[in-house]
Amino acid sequence: MVVQARISEAEAAVVQADALQLGLEGTSEAVREGLSLLHRRAQLSALAQSYDDFYGGAPAPLSDVTAALYSVD
């Protein structure tokens, strides 16, 4: 599958400069890297939502070990 996107010249210049800075081989590799970061962010968002769903929006309880290590007394 091939996906194309239209971006402005200014955005293209930023992508090219970022790719160069990061040692990427070109704009395609930069876009793939960006999509990878987008996917990772979506995974973390889904994980956070699953915690909220499980705990009904309340904070997750602290384990005894965590409470002992990070006591606020």
Secondary structure, DSSP 4 states (H G I P E B T S, - for coil): --------HHHHHHHHHHHHHHT-SSHHHHHHHHHHHHHHHHHHHHHHHHHHHHHTTSPPPPPHHHHHHT---
